[in-house]
Amino acid sequence: MRRQPQQKRSQRRVERILDAAAEVFDEVGYEAATTHAIAARADTAIGSLYQFFPDKLAIFHALELRHIERVRMVWAKLSQPEIIQLPFEAFIQTLVATFKKLFEQPTSRIVFVQYFTSAAIFQSIDESFTQEAIDFTAKLLREYNPALCPEQSHLLAKVCTHAYNTLLLLALRSDETHCQQIFAQIEALLLAYLRPHVGDEVLHKVMKVMKCPHCHSQRLSKNGHRHGKQRYLCKDCGKQFPLEKIFVG
C-alpha cells in the first residue's frame, strides 16, 4: 500500500476497495480486471483508490494478507476444546463446513484459485503456507487422538491437505450444484480415510490404554487447555499434565 489509512473513514474506504476488488477478480479474473472497474464497484473515485494502492497487483497483495488472516482465524476456531471433543463424524463435518464457509467469500475464493493459476504474482503466500496448513492439521489430529505419533499424524495431514486442496480447486471452478456435490464428497472422503485413525471406536480403545505418567492410572479426563495444548487430569493421583506426558501402553 502507498499509505496506511489512519482515520476510520479511510479504513472503511480501503475495506470497500478490497471487497470490490475481490468481487471483480472473482467475476472476470485477475488479468481482465482493471482499477477503474474496482473503483466503480467500490463507489469511490479512481484517485481515492490510487491514494492507497498504486495498481491492481498491490490490491491483490492486500487480499492475500486478508486471506491469511481469515485462515488463521479458522484455525483458531477449529482448535477450540468444544471442536476437539466432538464425536468423530461431527468433528469432520465441522471441519468441512467451516472451510466451505470460508471459501464462499470472494476474497478467499479468488486468492486460492489464482494461486494455482499464476503463483508468480503472489507476495505473501507460497508453499510454506501449505506446509503450515499441514502442520496445523497434524496438530489437530494428534490433539483429537493422543495415540497418534508425530510421523503418522503428519502423513495423514499431508494426504488430507493435498487431497482437500485438489478437490477444493475443482469445486470452486464448478457451478453451484456441482460445487455442493464435491463438498459432500470431500466430507465422505475424509470420513472414510480418517476413521481408522481417529474414529470413535479407535478413540475408545485409545482411552483404555492411556495412562497417567505419574501413577499409570487409566482413569484420565480432559482438563482444559493451557498455551494451546490439551491437558489431562488423573482421577486417582490428582496430577495434571499435558498431552505430551501421557503414557500409552
Secondary structure, 3 states (H helix, E strand, C coil): CCCCCCCHHHHHHHHHHHHHHHHHHHHHCCCCCCHHHHHHHCCCCHHHHHHHCCCHHHHHHHHHHHHHHHHHHHHHHHCCHHHHCCCHHHHHHHHHHHHHHHCCCHHHHHHHHHHHHCHHHCCCCCHHHHHHHHHHHHHHHHHHCCCCCHHHHHHHHHHHHHHHHHHHHHHHCCCHHHHHHHHHHHHHHHHHHHHHHHCHHHHHHHHHHEECCCCCCCCEEEEEEECCEEEEEECCCCCEEEHHHCEEC
